[in-house]
């Protein structure tokens, strides 16, 4: 898992550096751009994870409620 995370992060940094070079940004501008993109990506990841976890817990509760719901008595 750590390797996948590092690869994703490294790919992001590589793309940022490519764009910074393409646009002719100096080191200070590149660092500001990198900080902005990484901070935004981290925030979006946290929001997405929180939303995903909330959805998963809600779905699990719904499934639990339907599985323990009383069944009609047949005689």
CHARMM internal coordinates of N, CA and C (Angstrom, degrees):
IC EDIT
DIST 1 N 1 CA 1.4606
DIST 1 CA 1 C 1.5289
ANGL 1 N 1 CA 1 C 110.38
DIST 1 C 2 N 1.3228
ANGL 1 CA 1 C 2 N 116.97
DIHE 1 N 1 CA 1 C 2 N -42.46
DIST 2 N 2 CA 1.4571
ANGL 1 C 2 N 2 CA 121.15
DIHE 1 CA 1 C 2 N 2 CA 179.86
DIST 2 CA 2 C 1.5202
ANGL 2 N 2 CA 2 C 110.75
DIHE 1 C 2 N 2 CA 2 C -60.62
DIST 2 C 3 N 1.3439
ANGL 2 CA 2 C 3 N 116.55
DIHE 2 N 2 CA 2 C 3 N -39.41
DIST 3 N 3 CA 1.4624
ANGL 2 C 3 N 3 CA 120.75
DIHE 2 CA 2 C 3 N 3 CA 179.69
DIST 3 CA 3 C 1.5284
ANGL 3 N 3 CA 3 C 110.47
DIHE 2 C 3 N 3 CA 3 C -63.83
DIST 3 C 4 N 1.3436
ANGL 3 CA 3 C 4 N 117.10
DIHE 3 N 3 CA 3 C 4 N -42.26
DIST 4 N 4 CA 1.4643
ANGL 3 C 4 N 4 CA 120.58
DIHE 3 CA 3 C 4 N 4 CA 178.70
DIST 4 CA 4 C 1.5196
ANGL 4 N 4 CA 4 C 110.69
DIHE 3 C 4 N 4 CA 4 C -63.82
DIST 4 C 5 N 1.3250
ANGL 4 CA 4 C 5 N 116.27
DIHE 4 N 4 CA 4 C 5 N -41.65
DIST 5 N 5 CA 1.4605
ANGL 4 C 5 N 5 CA 120.31
DIHE 4 CA 4 C 5 N 5 CA 179.99
DIST 5 CA 5 C 1.5306
ANGL 5 N 5 CA 5 C 109.41
DIHE 4 C 5 N 5 CA 5 C -63.54
DIST 5 C 6 N 1.3187
ANGL 5 CA 5 C 6 N 117.19
DIHE 5 N 5 CA 5 C 6 N -44.57
DIST 6 N 6 CA 1.4582
ANGL 5 C 6 N 6 CA 120.34
DIHE 5 CA 5 C 6 N 6 CA 179.97
DIST 6 CA 6 C 1.5173
ANGL 6 N 6 CA 6 C 111.02
DIHE 5 C 6 N 6 CA 6 C -64.25
DIST 6 C 7 N 1.3354
ANGL 6 CA 6 C 7 N 117.78
DIHE 6 N 6 CA 6 C 7 N -40.18
DIST 7 N 7 CA 1.4600
ANGL 6 C 7 N 7 CA 120.62
DIHE 6 CA 6 C 7 N 7 CA 178.69
DIST 7 CA 7 C 1.5232
ANGL 7 N 7 CA 7 C 110.89
DIHE 6 C 7 N 7 CA 7 C -63.12
DIST 7 C 8 N 1.3264
ANGL 7 CA 7 C 8 N 117.47
DIHE 7 N 7 CA 7 C 8 N -43.23
DIST 8 N 8 CA 1.4594
ANGL 7 C 8 N 8 CA 121.51
DIHE 7 CA 7 C 8 N 8 CA 178.98
DIST 8 CA 8 C 1.5287
ANGL 8 N 8 CA 8 C 109.86
DIHE 7 C 8 N 8 CA 8 C -61.90
DIST 8 C 9 N 1.3099
ANGL 8 CA 8 C 9 N 115.98
DIHE 8 N 8 CA 8 C 9 N -46.42
DIST 9 N 9 CA 1.4587
ANGL 8 C 9 N 9 CA 120.86
DIHE 8 CA 8 C 9 N 9 CA -178.24
DIST 9 CA 9 C 1.5241
ANGL 9 N 9 CA 9 C 110.22
DIHE 8 C 9 N 9 CA 9 C -66.68
DIST 9 C 10 N 1.3164
ANGL 9 CA 9 C 10 N 116.95
DIHE 9 N 9 CA 9 C 10 N -42.62
DIST 10 N 10 CA 1.4603
ANGL 9 C 10 N 10 CA 120.71
DIHE 9 CA 9 C 10 N 10 CA 179.46
DIST 10 CA 10 C 1.5297
ANGL 10 N 10 CA 10 C 110.71
DIHE 9 C 10 N 10 CA 10 C -63.78
DIST 10 C 11 N 1.3308
ANGL 10 CA 10 C 11 N 116.72
DIHE 10 N 10 CA 10 C 11 N -40.39
DIST 11 N 11 CA 1.4707
ANGL 10 C 11 N 11 CA 120.39
DIHE 10 CA 10 C 11 N 11 CA 176.65
DIST 11 CA 11 C 1.5291
ANGL 11 N 11 CA 11 C 111.13
DIHE 10 C 11 N 11 CA 11 C -61.13
DIST 11 C 12 N 1.3197
ANGL 11 CA 11 C 12 N 116.13
DIHE 11 N 11 CA 11 C 12 N -41.19
DIST 12 N 12 CA 1.4599
ANGL 11 C 12 N 12 CA 120.42
DIHE 11 CA 11 C 12 N 12 CA 177.73
DIST 12 CA 12 C 1.5235
ANGL 12 N 12 CA 12 C 110.35
DIHE 11 C 12 N 12 CA 12 C -62.27
DIST 12 C 13 N 1.3251
ANGL 12 CA 12 C 13 N 116.90
DIHE 12 N 12 CA 12 C 13 N -46.96
DIST 13 N 13 CA 1.4660
ANGL 12 C 13 N 13 CA 120.12
DIHE 12 CA 12 C 13 N 13 CA 179.47
DIST 13 CA 13 C 1.5264
ANGL 13 N 13 CA 13 C 111.60
DIHE 12 C 13 N 13 CA 13 C -62.45
DIST 13 C 14 N 1.3234
ANGL 13 CA 13 C 14 N 116.45
DIHE 13 N 13 CA 13 C 14 N -39.56
DIST 14 N 14 CA 1.4657
ANGL 13 C 14 N 14 CA 120.16
DIHE 13 CA 13 C 14 N 14 CA 178.23
DIST 14 CA 14 C 1.5279
ANGL 14 N 14 CA 14 C 111.10
DIHE 13 C 14 N 14 CA 14 C -61.15
DIST 14 C 15 N 1.3303
ANGL 14 CA 14 C 15 N 116.81
DIHE 14 N 14 CA 14 C 15 N -43.34
DIST 15 N 15 CA 1.4660
ANGL 14 C 15 N 15 CA 120.83
DIHE 14 CA 14 C 15 N 15 CA 179.50
DIST 15 CA 15 C 1.5331
ANGL 15 N 15 CA 15 C 110.79
DIHE 14 C 15 N 15 CA 15 C -65.75
DIST 15 C 16 N 1.3257
ANGL 15 CA 15 C 16 N 116.07
DIHE 15 N 15 CA 15 C 16 N -40.09
DIST 16 N 16 CA 1.4656
ANGL 15 C 16 N 16 CA 120.00
DIHE 15 CA 15 C 16 N 16 CA 177.66
DIST 16 CA 16 C 1.5176
ANGL 16 N 16 CA 16 C 109.73
DIHE 15 C 16 N 16 CA 16 C -61.21
DIST 16 C 17 N 1.3254
ANGL 16 CA 16 C 17 N 116.61
DIHE 16 N 16 CA 16 C 17 N -46.33
DIST 17 N 17 CA 1.4650
ANGL 16 C 17 N 17 CA 120.38
DIHE 16 CA 16 C 17 N 17 CA -179.72
DIST 17 CA 17 C 1.5271
ANGL 17 N 17 CA 17 C 111.70
DIHE 16 C 17 N 17 CA 17 C -63.52
DIST 17 C 18 N 1.3322
ANGL 17 CA 17 C 18 N 117.17
DIHE 17 N 17 CA 17 C 18 N -38.37
DIST 18 N 18 CA 1.4658
ANGL 17 C 18 N 18 CA 120.71
DIHE 17 CA 17 C 18 N 18 CA 177.70
DIST 18 CA 18 C 1.5273
ANGL 18 N 18 CA 18 C 110.57
DIHE 17 C 18 N 18 CA 18 C -62.13
DIST 18 C 19 N 1.3364
ANGL 18 CA 18 C 19 N 115.56
DIHE 18 N 18 CA 18 C 19 N -45.31
DIST 19 N 19 CA 1.4671
ANGL 18 C 19 N 19 CA 118.92
DIHE 18 CA 18 C 19 N 19 CA 179.58
DIST 19 CA 19 C 1.5247
ANGL 19 N 19 CA 19 C 111.30
DIHE 18 C 19 N 19 CA 19 C -65.96
DIST 19 C 20 N 1.3242
ANGL 19 CA 19 C 20 N 116.19
DIHE 19 N 19 CA 19 C 20 N -41.20
DIST 20 N 20 CA 1.4618
ANGL 19 C 20 N 20 CA 119.89
DIHE 19 CA 19 C 20 N 20 CA 179.57
DIST 20 CA 20 C 1.5226
ANGL 20 N 20 CA 20 C 110.49
DIHE 19 C 20 N 20 CA 20 C -60.96
DIST 20 C 21 N 1.3204
ANGL 20 CA 20 C 21 N 115.86
DIHE 20 N 20 CA 20 C 21 N -41.14
DIST 21 N 21 CA 1.4663
ANGL 20 C 21 N 21 CA 119.54
DIHE 20 CA 20 C 21 N 21 CA 177.85
DIST 21 CA 21 C 1.5293
ANGL 21 N 21 CA 21 C 110.78
DIHE 20 C 21 N 21 CA 21 C -67.78
DIST 21 C 22 N 1.3164
ANGL 21 CA 21 C 22 N 116.11
DIHE 21 N 21 CA 21 C 22 N -42.36
DIST 22 N 22 CA 1.4685
ANGL 21 C 22 N 22 CA 120.73
DIHE 21 CA 21 C 22 N 22 CA -179.86
DIST 22 CA 22 C 1.5257
ANGL 22 N 22 CA 22 C 111.17
DIHE 21 C 22 N 22 CA 22 C -59.38
DIST 22 C 23 N 1.3441
ANGL 22 CA 22 C 23 N 116.59
DIHE 22 N 22 CA 22 C 23 N -39.62
DIST 23 N 23 CA 1.4599
ANGL 22 C 23 N 23 CA 120.65
DIHE 22 CA 22 C 23 N 23 CA -178.09
DIST 23 CA 23 C 1.5259
ANGL 23 N 23 CA 23 C 113.04
DIHE 22 C 23 N 23 CA 23 C -90.16
DIST 23 C 24 N 1.3360
ANGL 23 CA 23 C 24 N 116.28
DIHE 23 N 23 CA 23 C 24 N 1.52
DIST 24 N 24 CA 1.4602
ANGL 23 C 24 N 24 CA 120.12
DIHE 23 CA 23 C 24 N 24 CA 176.67
DIST 24 CA 24 C 1.5156
ANGL 24 N 24 CA 24 C 114.22
DIHE 23 C 24 N 24 CA 24 C 68.52
DIST 24 C 25 N 1.3338
ANGL 24 CA 24 C 25 N 117.21
DIHE 24 N 24 CA 24 C 25 N 34.82
DIST 25 N 25 CA 1.4525
ANGL 24 C 25 N 25 CA 120.12
DIHE 24 CA 24 C 25 N 25 CA 179.92
DIST 25 CA 25 C 1.5231
ANGL 25 N 25 CA 25 C 110.25
DIHE 24 C 25 N 25 CA 25 C -75.48
DIST 25 C 26 N 1.3310
ANGL 25 CA 25 C 26 N 116.09
DIHE 25 N 25 CA 25 C 26 N 143.76
DIST 26 N 26 CA 1.4594
ANGL 25 C 26 N 26 CA 119.20
DIHE 25 CA 25 C 26 N 26 CA 174.82
DIST 26 CA 26 C 1.5295
ANGL 26 N 26 CA 26 C 109.04
DIHE 25 C 26 N 26 CA 26 C -81.29
DIST 26 C 27 N 1.3264
ANGL 26 CA 26 C 27 N 117.34
DIHE 26 N 26 CA 26 C 27 N 178.12
DIST 27 N 27 CA 1.4736
ANGL 26 C 27 N 27 CA 120.84
DIHE 26 CA 26 C 27 N 27 CA -175.38
DIST 27 CA 27 C 1.5233
ANGL 27 N 27 CA 27 C 112.35
DIHE 26 C 27 N 27 CA 27 C -59.63
DIST 27 C 28 N 1.3073
ANGL 27 CA 27 C 28 N 117.43
DIHE 27 N 27 CA 27 C 28 N -42.01
DIST 28 N 28 CA 1.4663
ANGL 27 C 28 N 28 CA 120.94
DIHE 27 CA 27 C 28 N 28 CA -179.45
DIST 28 CA 28 C 1.5288
ANGL 28 N 28 CA 28 C 110.75
DIHE 27 C 28 N 28 CA 28 C -64.53
DIST 28 C 29 N 1.3113
ANGL 28 CA 28 C 29 N 115.99
DIHE 28 N 28 CA 28 C 29 N -44.11
DIST 29 N 29 CA 1.4645
ANGL 28 C 29 N 29 CA 120.74
DIHE 28 CA 28 C 29 N 29 CA 178.92
DIST 29 CA 29 C 1.5323
ANGL 29 N 29 CA 29 C 110.72
DIHE 28 C 29 N 29 CA 29 C -65.80
DIST 29 C 30 N 1.3225
ANGL 29 CA 29 C 30 N 116.66
DIHE 29 N 29 CA 29 C 30 N -40.23
DIST 30 N 30 CA 1.4660
ANGL 29 C 30 N 30 CA 121.10
DIHE 29 CA 29 C 30 N 30 CA 178.26
DIST 30 CA 30 C 1.5189
ANGL 30 N 30 CA 30 C 110.50
DIHE 29 C 30 N 30 CA 30 C -62.00
DIST 30 C 31 N 1.3246
ANGL 30 CA 30 C 31 N 116.74
DIHE 30 N 30 CA 30 C 31 N -43.80
DIST 31 N 31 CA 1.4682
ANGL 30 C 31 N 31 CA 120.18
DIHE 30 CA 30 C 31 N 31 CA 179.20
DIST 31 CA 31 C 1.5207
ANGL 31 N 31 CA 31 C 111.74
DIHE 30 C 31 N 31 CA 31 C -63.70
DIST 31 C 32 N 1.3205
ANGL 31 CA 31 C 32 N 116.87
DIHE 31 N 31 CA 31 C 32 N -40.60
DIST 32 N 32 CA 1.4693
ANGL 31 C 32 N 32 CA 120.76
DIHE 31 CA 31 C 32 N 32 CA 178.20
DIST 32 CA 32 C 1.5285
ANGL 32 N 32 CA 32 C 110.14
DIHE 31 C 32 N 32 CA 32 C -64.90
DIST 32 C 33 N 1.3180
ANGL 32 CA 32 C 33 N 116.57
DIHE 32 N 32 CA 32 C 33 N -44.21
DIST 33 N 33 CA 1.4644
ANGL 32 C 33 N 33 CA 122.04
DIHE 32 CA 32 C 33 N 33 CA 178.41
DIST 33 CA 33 C 1.5266
ANGL 33 N 33 CA 33 C 110.22
DIHE 32 C 33 N 33 CA 33 C -61.91
DIST 33 C 34 N 1.3345
ANGL 33 CA 33 C 34 N 117.37
DIHE 33 N 33 CA 33 C 34 N -46.57
DIST 34 N 34 CA 1.4626
ANGL 33 C 34 N 34 CA 122.33
DIHE 33 CA 33 C 34 N 34 CA -179.94
DIST 34 CA 34 C 1.5280
ANGL 34 N 34 CA 34 C 110.71
DIHE 33 C 34 N 34 CA 34 C -60.84
DIST 34 C 35 N 1.3407
ANGL 34 CA 34 C 35 N 116.68
DIHE 34 N 34 CA 34 C 35 N -45.96
DIST 35 N 35 CA 1.4702
ANGL 34 C 35 N 35 CA 120.34
DIHE 34 CA 34 C 35 N 35 CA 179.56
DIST 35 CA 35 C 1.5252
ANGL 35 N 35 CA 35 C 111.03
DIHE 34 C 35 N 35 CA 35 C -60.46
DIST 35 C 36 N 1.3289
ANGL 35 CA 35 C 36 N 116.52
DIHE 35 N 35 CA 35 C 36 N -42.16
DIST 36 N 36 CA 1.4650
ANGL 35 C 36 N 36 CA 120.67
DIHE 35 CA 35 C 36 N 36 CA 179.70
DIST 36 CA 36 C 1.5296
ANGL 36 N 36 CA 36 C 110.92
DIHE 35 C 36 N 36 CA 36 C -61.77
DIST 36 C 37 N 1.3248
ANGL 36 CA 36 C 37 N 116.98
DIHE 36 N 36 CA 36 C 37 N -49.23
DIST 37 N 37 CA 1.4638
ANGL 36 C 37 N 37 CA 120.75
DIHE 36 CA 36 C 37 N 37 CA -176.45
DIST 37 CA 37 C 1.5299
ANGL 37 N 37 CA 37 C 110.54
DIHE 36 C 37 N 37 CA 37 C -65.71
DIST 37 C 38 N 1.3247
ANGL 37 CA 37 C 38 N 117.58
DIHE 37 N 37 CA 37 C 38 N -45.81
DIST 38 N 38 CA 1.4716
ANGL 37 C 38 N 38 CA 121.04
DIHE 37 CA 37 C 38 N 38 CA -177.83
DIST 38 CA 38 C 1.5245
ANGL 38 N 38 CA 38 C 110.63
DIHE 37 C 38 N 38 CA 38 C -65.59
DIST 38 C 39 N 1.3214
ANGL 38 CA 38 C 39 N 117.44
DIHE 38 N 38 CA 38 C 39 N -42.76
DIST 39 N 39 CA 1.4701
ANGL 38 C 39 N 39 CA 120.81
DIHE 38 CA 38 C 39 N 39 CA 178.63
DIST 39 CA 39 C 1.5245
ANGL 39 N 39 CA 39 C 110.68
DIHE 38 C 39 N 39 CA 39 C -62.44
DIST 39 C 40 N 1.3274
ANGL 39 CA 39 C 40 N 116.64
DIHE 39 N 39 CA 39 C 40 N -43.94
DIST 40 N 40 CA 1.4628
ANGL 39 C 40 N 40 CA 120.99
DIHE 39 CA 39 C 40 N 40 CA 178.76
DIST 40 CA 40 C 1.5249
ANGL 40 N 40 CA 40 C 111.07
DIHE 39 C 40 N 40 CA 40 C -63.84
DIST 40 C 41 N 1.3257
ANGL 40 CA 40 C 41 N 116.78
DIHE 40 N 40 CA 40 C 41 N -43.27
DIST 41 N 41 CA 1.4683
ANGL 40 C 41 N 41 CA 120.82
DIHE 40 CA 40 C 41 N 41 CA 179.47
DIST 41 CA 41 C 1.5227
ANGL 41 N 41 CA 41 C 111.12
DIHE 40 C 41 N 41 CA 41 C -62.63
DIST 41 C 42 N 1.3147
ANGL 41 CA 41 C 42 N 117.06
DIHE 41 N 41 CA 41 C 42 N -43.49
DIST 42 N 42 CA 1.4781
ANGL 41 C 42 N 42 CA 120.51
DIHE 41 CA 41 C 42 N 42 CA 179.10
DIST 42 CA 42 C 1.5277
ANGL 42 N 42 CA 42 C 110.85
DIHE 41 C 42 N 42 CA 42 C -62.65
DIST 42 C 43 N 1.3202
ANGL 42 CA 42 C 43 N 116.54
DIHE 42 N 42 CA 42 C 43 N -43.99
DIST 43 N 43 CA 1.4603
ANGL 42 C 43 N 43 CA 120.41
DIHE 42 CA 42 C 43 N 43 CA 179.55
DIST 43 CA 43 C 1.5286
ANGL 43 N 43 CA 43 C 110.70
DIHE 42 C 43 N 43 CA 43 C -61.60
DIST 43 C 44 N 1.3259
ANGL 43 CA 43 C 44 N 116.36
DIHE 43 N 43 CA 43 C 44 N -46.25
DIST 44 N 44 CA 1.4614
ANGL 43 C 44 N 44 CA 120.28
DIHE 43 CA 43 C 44 N 44 CA 179.84
DIST 44 CA 44 C 1.5216
ANGL 44 N 44 CA 44 C 111.39
DIHE 43 C 44 N 44 CA 44 C -63.56
DIST 44 C 45 N 1.3202
ANGL 44 CA 44 C 45 N 117.54
DIHE 44 N 44 CA 44 C 45 N -37.23
DIST 45 N 45 CA 1.4627
ANGL 44 C 45 N 45 CA 121.72
DIHE 44 CA 44 C 45 N 45 CA 177.96
DIST 45 CA 45 C 1.5301
ANGL 45 N 45 CA 45 C 110.03
DIHE 44 C 45 N 45 CA 45 C -63.24
DIST 45 C 46 N 1.3322
ANGL 45 CA 45 C 46 N 115.98
DIHE 45 N 45 CA 45 C 46 N -44.79
DIST 46 N 46 CA 1.4697
ANGL 45 C 46 N 46 CA 119.81
DIHE 45 CA 45 C 46 N 46 CA 179.93
DIST 46 CA 46 C 1.5194
ANGL 46 N 46 CA 46 C 111.26
DIHE 45 C 46 N 46 CA 46 C -63.72
DIST 46 C 47 N 1.3315
ANGL 46 CA 46 C 47 N 116.71
DIHE 46 N 46 CA 46 C 47 N -43.98
DIST 47 N 47 CA 1.4584
ANGL 46 C 47 N 47 CA 120.70
DIHE 46 CA 46 C 47 N 47 CA 178.88
DIST 47 CA 47 C 1.5259
ANGL 47 N 47 CA 47 C 110.26
DIHE 46 C 47 N 47 CA 47 C -62.80
DIST 47 C 48 N 1.3118
ANGL 47 CA 47 C 48 N 116.35
DIHE 47 N 47 CA 47 C 48 N -44.34
DIST 48 N 48 CA 1.4584
ANGL 47 C 48 N 48 CA 120.77
DIHE 47 CA 47 C 48 N 48 CA 179.15
DIST 48 CA 48 C 1.5111
ANGL 48 N 48 CA 48 C 112.49
DIHE 47 C 48 N 48 CA 48 C -63.93
DIST 48 C 49 N 1.3351
ANGL 48 CA 48 C 49 N 116.73
DIHE 48 N 48 CA 48 C 49 N -41.08
DIST 49 N 49 CA 1.4602
ANGL 48 C 49 N 49 CA 120.42
DIHE 48 CA 48 C 49 N 49 CA 179.22
DIST 49 CA 49 C 1.5232
ANGL 49 N 49 CA 49 C 110.75
DIHE 48 C 49 N 49 CA 49 C -65.75
DIST 49 C 50 N 1.3210
ANGL 49 CA 49 C 50 N 115.53
DIHE 49 N 49 CA 49 C 50 N -41.88
DIST 50 N 50 CA 1.4663
ANGL 49 C 50 N 50 CA 119.95
DIHE 49 CA 49 C 50 N 50 CA 179.47
DIST 50 CA 50 C 1.5254
ANGL 50 N 50 CA 50 C 110.01
DIHE 49 C 50 N 50 CA 50 C -63.81
DIST 50 C 51 N 1.3161
ANGL 50 CA 50 C 51 N 117.11
DIHE 50 N 50 CA 50 C 51 N -44.46
DIST 51 N 51 CA 1.4641
ANGL 50 C 51 N 51 CA 120.85
DIHE 50 CA 50 C 51 N 51 CA 178.87
DIST 51 CA 51 C 1.5196
ANGL 51 N 51 CA 51 C 110.89
DIHE 50 C 51 N 51 CA 51 C -64.28
DIST 51 C 52 N 1.3255
ANGL 51 CA 51 C 52 N 115.92
DIHE 51 N 51 CA 51 C 52 N -42.90
DIST 52 N 52 CA 1.4668
ANGL 51 C 52 N 52 CA 120.63
DIHE 51 CA 51 C 52 N 52 CA 179.36
DIST 52 CA 52 C 1.5123
ANGL 52 N 52 CA 52 C 111.93
DIHE 51 C 52 N 52 CA 52 C -63.10
DIST 52 C 53 N 1.3195
ANGL 52 CA 52 C 53 N 116.73
DIHE 52 N 52 CA 52 C 53 N -41.31
DIST 53 N 53 CA 1.4631
ANGL 52 C 53 N 53 CA 120.65
DIHE 52 CA 52 C 53 N 53 CA 179.25
DIST 53 CA 53 C 1.5229
ANGL 53 N 53 CA 53 C 109.79
DIHE 52 C 53 N 53 CA 53 C -66.57
DIST 53 C 54 N 1.3262
ANGL 53 CA 53 C 54 N 116.73
DIHE 53 N 53 CA 53 C 54 N -42.55
DIST 54 N 54 CA 1.4665
ANGL 53 C 54 N 54 CA 120.25
DIHE 53 CA 53 C 54 N 54 CA 178.24
DIST 54 CA 54 C 1.5084
ANGL 54 N 54 CA 54 C 111.63
DIHE 53 C 54 N 54 CA 54 C -59.89
DIST 54 C 55 N 1.3365
ANGL 54 CA 54 C 55 N 116.70
DIHE 54 N 54 CA 54 C 55 N -43.28
DIST 55 N 55 CA 1.4589
ANGL 54 C 55 N 55 CA 121.64
DIHE 54 CA 54 C 55 N 55 CA 178.51
DIST 55 CA 55 C 1.5195
ANGL 55 N 55 CA 55 C 110.75
DIHE 54 C 55 N 55 CA 55 C -63.24
DIST 55 C 56 N 1.3377
ANGL 55 CA 55 C 56 N 116.79
DIHE 55 N 55 CA 55 C 56 N -44.00
DIST 56 N 56 CA 1.4697
ANGL 55 C 56 N 56 CA 120.90
DIHE 55 CA 55 C 56 N 56 CA -178.45
DIST 56 CA 56 C 1.5285
ANGL 56 N 56 CA 56 C 111.12
DIHE 55 C 56 N 56 CA 56 C -64.26
DIST 56 C 57 N 1.3329
ANGL 56 CA 56 C 57 N 117.60
DIHE 56 N 56 CA 56 C 57 N -42.98
DIST 57 N 57 CA 1.4718
ANGL 56 C 57 N 57 CA 120.17
DIHE 56 CA 56 C 57 N 57 CA 179.35
DIST 57 CA 57 C 1.5277
ANGL 57 N 57 CA 57 C 110.68
DIHE 56 C 57 N 57 CA 57 C -66.05
DIST 57 C 58 N 1.3330
ANGL 57 CA 57 C 58 N 117.28
DIHE 57 N 57 CA 57 C 58 N -39.95
DIST 58 N 58 CA 1.4638
ANGL 57 C 58 N 58 CA 120.49
DIHE 57 CA 57 C 58 N 58 CA 178.51
DIST 58 CA 58 C 1.5269
ANGL 58 N 58 CA 58 C 110.13
DIHE 57 C 58 N 58 CA 58 C -63.23
DIST 58 C 59 N 1.3310
ANGL 58 CA 58 C 59 N 116.22
DIHE 58 N 58 CA 58 C 59 N -44.69
DIST 59 N 59 CA 1.4630
ANGL 58 C 59 N 59 CA 120.96
DIHE 58 CA 58 C 59 N 59 CA 179.35
DIST 59 CA 59 C 1.5279
ANGL 59 N 59 CA 59 C 110.66
DIHE 58 C 59 N 59 CA 59 C -61.85
DIST 59 C 60 N 1.3207
ANGL 59 CA 59 C 60 N 117.48
DIHE 59 N 59 CA 59 C 60 N -41.83
DIST 60 N 60 CA 1.4596
ANGL 59 C 60 N 60 CA 121.27
DIHE 59 CA 59 C 60 N 60 CA 179.49
DIST 60 CA 60 C 1.5306
ANGL 60 N 60 CA 60 C 110.69
DIHE 59 C 60 N 60 CA 60 C -64.13
DIST 60 C 61 N 1.3369
ANGL 60 CA 60 C 61 N 116.87
DIHE 60 N 60 CA 60 C 61 N -40.59
DIST 61 N 61 CA 1.4773
ANGL 60 C 61 N 61 CA 119.99
DIHE 60 CA 60 C 61 N 61 CA 177.82
DIST 61 CA 61 C 1.5157
ANGL 61 N 61 CA 61 C 110.64
DIHE 60 C 61 N 61 CA 61 C -63.79
DIST 61 C 62 N 1.3408
ANGL 61 CA 61 C 62 N 116.55
DIHE 61 N 61 CA 61 C 62 N -42.35
DIST 62 N 62 CA 1.4659
ANGL 61 C 62 N 62 CA 120.00
DIHE 61 CA 61 C 62 N 62 CA 179.65
DIST 62 CA 62 C 1.5300
ANGL 62 N 62 CA 62 C 110.62
DIHE 61 C 62 N 62 CA 62 C -62.57
DIST 62 C 63 N 1.3112
ANGL 62 CA 62 C 63 N 116.46
DIHE 62 N 62 CA 62 C 63 N -43.35
DIST 63 N 63 CA 1.4644
ANGL 62 C 63 N 63 CA 120.02
DIHE 62 CA 62 C 63 N 63 CA 179.85
DIST 63 CA 63 C 1.5274
ANGL 63 N 63 CA 63 C 111.02
DIHE 62 C 63 N 63 CA 63 C -66.37
DIST 63 C 64 N 1.3290
ANGL 63 CA 63 C 64 N 116.03
DIHE 63 N 63 CA 63 C 64 N -38.24
DIST 64 N 64 CA 1.4589
ANGL 63 C 64 N 64 CA 119.59
DIHE 63 CA 63 C 64 N 64 CA 178.80
DIST 64 CA 64 C 1.5236
ANGL 64 N 64 CA 64 C 110.15
DIHE 63 C 64 N 64 CA 64 C -65.56
DIST 64 C 65 N 1.3286
ANGL 64 CA 64 C 65 N 117.10
DIHE 64 N 64 CA 64 C 65 N -40.45
DIST 65 N 65 CA 1.4631
ANGL 64 C 65 N 65 CA 120.39
DIHE 64 CA 64 C 65 N 65 CA -179.57
DIST 65 CA 65 C 1.5239
ANGL 65 N 65 CA 65 C 111.05
DIHE 64 C 65 N 65 CA 65 C -65.90
DIST 65 C 66 N 1.3199
ANGL 65 CA 65 C 66 N 118.16
DIHE 65 N 65 CA 65 C 66 N -38.23
DIST 66 N 66 CA 1.4628
ANGL 65 C 66 N 66 CA 119.72
DIHE 65 CA 65 C 66 N 66 CA -179.73
DIST 66 CA 66 C 1.5184
ANGL 66 N 66 CA 66 C 111.53
DIHE 65 C 66 N 66 CA 66 C -74.57
DIST 66 C 67 N 1.3314
ANGL 66 CA 66 C 67 N 117.10
DIHE 66 N 66 CA 66 C 67 N -28.74
DIST 67 N 67 CA 1.4668
ANGL 66 C 67 N 67 CA 118.69
DIHE 66 CA 66 C 67 N 67 CA -179.37
DIST 67 CA 67 C 1.5259
ANGL 67 N 67 CA 67 C 111.82
DIHE 66 C 67 N 67 CA 67 C -78.94
DIST 67 C 68 N 1.3308
ANGL 67 CA 67 C 68 N 117.75
DIHE 67 N 67 CA 67 C 68 N -23.43
DIST 68 N 68 CA 1.4657
ANGL 67 C 68 N 68 CA 119.71
DIHE 67 CA 67 C 68 N 68 CA 179.58
DIST 68 CA 68 C 1.5275
ANGL 68 N 68 CA 68 C 112.11
DIHE 67 C 68 N 68 CA 68 C -105.03
DIST 68 C 69 N 1.3160
ANGL 68 CA 68 C 69 N 117.21
DIHE 68 N 68 CA 68 C 69 N 4.69
DIST 69 N 69 CA 1.4569
ANGL 68 C 69 N 69 CA 120.64
DIHE 68 CA 68 C 69 N 69 CA 178.68
DIST 69 CA 69 C 1.5285
ANGL 69 N 69 CA 69 C 108.65
DIHE 68 C 69 N 69 CA 69 C -65.47
DIST 69 C 70 N 1.3161
ANGL 69 CA 69 C 70 N 117.25
DIHE 69 N 69 CA 69 C 70 N 139.67
DIST 70 N 70 CA 1.4690
ANGL 69 C 70 N 70 CA 119.43
DIHE 69 CA 69 C 70 N 70 CA -179.20
DIST 70 CA 70 C 1.5280
ANGL 70 N 70 CA 70 C 110.80
DIHE 69 C 70 N 70 CA 70 C -62.56
DIST 70 C 71 N 1.3024
ANGL 70 CA 70 C 71 N 114.49
DIHE 70 N 70 CA 70 C 71 N 136.17
DIST 71 N 71 CA 1.4567
ANGL 70 C 71 N 71 CA 121.60
DIHE 70 CA 70 C 71 N 71 CA 178.91
DIST 71 CA 71 C 1.5268
ANGL 71 N 71 CA 71 C 109.03
DIHE 70 C 71 N 71 CA 71 C -87.76
DIST 71 C 72 N 1.3140
ANGL 71 CA 71 C 72 N 118.44
DIHE 71 N 71 CA 71 C 72 N 146.45
DIST 72 N 72 CA 1.4584
ANGL 71 C 72 N 72 CA 119.92
DIHE 71 CA 71 C 72 N 72 CA 178.27
DIST 72 CA 72 C 1.5254
ANGL 72 N 72 CA 72 C 110.09
DIHE 71 C 72 N 72 CA 72 C -63.58
DIST 72 C 73 N 1.3018
ANGL 72 CA 72 C 73 N 114.12
DIHE 72 N 72 CA 72 C 73 N 142.60
DIST 73 N 73 CA 1.4665
ANGL 72 C 73 N 73 CA 120.37
DIHE 72 CA 72 C 73 N 73 CA -179.76
DIST 73 CA 73 C 1.5189
ANGL 73 N 73 CA 73 C 108.57
DIHE 72 C 73 N 73 CA 73 C -81.53
DIST 73 C 74 N 1.3272
ANGL 73 CA 73 C 74 N 115.76
DIHE 73 N 73 CA 73 C 74 N 127.08
DIST 74 N 74 CA 1.4490
ANGL 73 C 74 N 74 CA 119.38
DIHE 73 CA 73 C 74 N 74 CA 176.43
DIST 74 CA 74 C 1.5173
ANGL 74 N 74 CA 74 C 108.03
DIHE 73 C 74 N 74 CA 74 C -113.00
DIST 74 C 75 N 1.2911
ANGL 74 CA 74 C 75 N 116.69
DIHE 74 N 74 CA 74 C 75 N 136.49
DIST 75 N 75 CA 1.4744
ANGL 74 C 75 N 75 CA 120.36
DIHE 74 CA 74 C 75 N 75 CA -179.36
DIST 75 CA 75 C 1.4878
ANGL 75 N 75 CA 75 C 111.66
DIHE 74 C 75 N 75 CA 75 C -121.08
END
COOR INIT
IC SEED 1 N 1 CA 1 C
IC BUILD
